[in-house]
Amino acid sequence: MLETLFTIILVIASALMILLVLLHKGRGGGLSDMFGGGVSSSLGGSSIAERNLDRLTVGIGVIWFACVIALGLLKAY
């Protein structure tokens, strides 16, 4: 039962991580330049929305990591 719960949370967190990473603005030099990310000019600092997106991405990443560790521990015993 607990494994199923952590697996469901892991799948949801994985999908959210993919979505959140794709929402980030490209900083240049990578695949984002290929799709037009390098065309936009940055005006200096990051906006509040970008900082909140960063915080949300880190939070979901911590949840994802905790689920991976929890599932690993559950499978070990």
Rosetta constraint file for C-alpha pairs under 8 A:
AtomPair CA 1 CA 5 HARMONIC 6.43 0.50
AtomPair CA 2 CA 6 HARMONIC 6.28 0.50
AtomPair CA 3 CA 7 HARMONIC 6.01 0.50
AtomPair CA 3 CA 71 HARMONIC 6.47 0.50
AtomPair CA 3 CA 74 HARMONIC 7.01 0.50
AtomPair CA 4 CA 8 HARMONIC 6.17 0.50
AtomPair CA 5 CA 9 HARMONIC 6.28 0.50
AtomPair CA 6 CA 10 HARMONIC 5.96 0.50
AtomPair CA 6 CA 67 HARMONIC 5.83 0.50
AtomPair CA 6 CA 70 HARMONIC 7.46 0.50
AtomPair CA 6 CA 71 HARMONIC 6.63 0.50
AtomPair CA 7 CA 11 HARMONIC 6.21 0.50
AtomPair CA 7 CA 67 HARMONIC 7.58 0.50
AtomPair CA 7 CA 71 HARMONIC 7.51 0.50
AtomPair CA 8 CA 12 HARMONIC 6.29 0.50
AtomPair CA 9 CA 13 HARMONIC 5.98 0.50
AtomPair CA 9 CA 64 HARMONIC 7.90 0.50
AtomPair CA 9 CA 67 HARMONIC 7.21 0.50
AtomPair CA 10 CA 14 HARMONIC 5.95 0.50
AtomPair CA 10 CA 64 HARMONIC 5.81 0.50
AtomPair CA 10 CA 67 HARMONIC 5.85 0.50
AtomPair CA 10 CA 68 HARMONIC 7.23 0.50
AtomPair CA 11 CA 15 HARMONIC 6.28 0.50
AtomPair CA 12 CA 16 HARMONIC 6.21 0.50
AtomPair CA 13 CA 17 HARMONIC 6.01 0.50
AtomPair CA 13 CA 60 HARMONIC 6.17 0.50
AtomPair CA 13 CA 61 HARMONIC 7.60 0.50
AtomPair CA 13 CA 63 HARMONIC 7.05 0.50
AtomPair CA 13 CA 64 HARMONIC 5.60 0.50
AtomPair CA 14 CA 18 HARMONIC 6.32 0.50
AtomPair CA 14 CA 64 HARMONIC 6.79 0.50
AtomPair CA 15 CA 19 HARMONIC 6.32 0.50
AtomPair CA 16 CA 20 HARMONIC 5.97 0.50
AtomPair CA 16 CA 60 HARMONIC 7.36 0.50
AtomPair CA 17 CA 21 HARMONIC 5.99 0.50
AtomPair CA 17 CA 57 HARMONIC 6.58 0.50
AtomPair CA 17 CA 60 HARMONIC 6.58 0.50
AtomPair CA 17 CA 61 HARMONIC 6.85 0.50
AtomPair CA 18 CA 22 HARMONIC 6.22 0.50
AtomPair CA 19 CA 23 HARMONIC 6.30 0.50
AtomPair CA 20 CA 24 HARMONIC 6.65 0.50
AtomPair CA 20 CA 53 HARMONIC 7.32 0.50
AtomPair CA 20 CA 57 HARMONIC 6.08 0.50
AtomPair CA 21 CA 57 HARMONIC 7.30 0.50
AtomPair CA 24 CA 50 HARMONIC 7.52 0.50
AtomPair CA 24 CA 53 HARMONIC 7.53 0.50
AtomPair CA 25 CA 37 HARMONIC 7.34 0.50
AtomPair CA 26 CA 30 HARMONIC 7.90 0.50
AtomPair CA 26 CA 32 HARMONIC 5.32 0.50
AtomPair CA 26 CA 33 HARMONIC 7.46 0.50
AtomPair CA 26 CA 37 HARMONIC 5.52 0.50
AtomPair CA 26 CA 38 HARMONIC 7.10 0.50
AtomPair CA 27 CA 32 HARMONIC 7.73 0.50
AtomPair CA 27 CA 37 HARMONIC 7.78 0.50
AtomPair CA 27 CA 38 HARMONIC 7.46 0.50
AtomPair CA 28 CA 32 HARMONIC 6.45 0.50
AtomPair CA 28 CA 33 HARMONIC 5.83 0.50
AtomPair CA 28 CA 37 HARMONIC 6.95 0.50
AtomPair CA 28 CA 38 HARMONIC 5.47 0.50
AtomPair CA 29 CA 33 HARMONIC 6.32 0.50
AtomPair CA 29 CA 38 HARMONIC 7.89 0.50
AtomPair CA 30 CA 34 HARMONIC 7.38 0.50
AtomPair CA 31 CA 35 HARMONIC 6.83 0.50
AtomPair CA 32 CA 36 HARMONIC 6.39 0.50
AtomPair CA 32 CA 37 HARMONIC 4.71 0.50
AtomPair CA 32 CA 38 HARMONIC 6.70 0.50
AtomPair CA 33 CA 37 HARMONIC 4.69 0.50
AtomPair CA 33 CA 38 HARMONIC 4.54 0.50
AtomPair CA 33 CA 39 HARMONIC 7.46 0.50
AtomPair CA 34 CA 38 HARMONIC 7.85 0.50
AtomPair CA 36 CA 40 HARMONIC 7.81 0.50
AtomPair CA 46 CA 50 HARMONIC 6.06 0.50
AtomPair CA 46 CA 51 HARMONIC 6.78 0.50
AtomPair CA 47 CA 51 HARMONIC 6.40 0.50
AtomPair CA 48 CA 52 HARMONIC 6.11 0.50
AtomPair CA 49 CA 53 HARMONIC 6.06 0.50
AtomPair CA 50 CA 54 HARMONIC 6.15 0.50
AtomPair CA 51 CA 55 HARMONIC 6.25 0.50
AtomPair CA 52 CA 56 HARMONIC 6.09 0.50
AtomPair CA 53 CA 57 HARMONIC 6.05 0.50
AtomPair CA 54 CA 58 HARMONIC 6.24 0.50
AtomPair CA 55 CA 59 HARMONIC 6.11 0.50
AtomPair CA 56 CA 60 HARMONIC 6.14 0.50
AtomPair CA 57 CA 61 HARMONIC 6.02 0.50
AtomPair CA 58 CA 62 HARMONIC 6.20 0.50
AtomPair CA 59 CA 63 HARMONIC 6.40 0.50
AtomPair CA 60 CA 64 HARMONIC 6.07 0.50
AtomPair CA 61 CA 65 HARMONIC 6.08 0.50
AtomPair CA 62 CA 66 HARMONIC 6.08 0.50
AtomPair CA 63 CA 67 HARMONIC 6.20 0.50
AtomPair CA 64 CA 68 HARMONIC 6.31 0.50
AtomPair CA 65 CA 69 HARMONIC 6.27 0.50
AtomPair CA 66 CA 70 HARMONIC 6.00 0.50
AtomPair CA 67 CA 71 HARMONIC 5.97 0.50
AtomPair CA 68 CA 72 HARMONIC 6.11 0.50
AtomPair CA 69 CA 73 HARMONIC 6.19 0.50
AtomPair CA 70 CA 74 HARMONIC 6.11 0.50
AtomPair CA 71 CA 75 HARMONIC 6.04 0.50
AtomPair CA 72 CA 76 HARMONIC 6.17 0.50
AtomPair CA 73 CA 77 HARMONIC 6.64 0.50
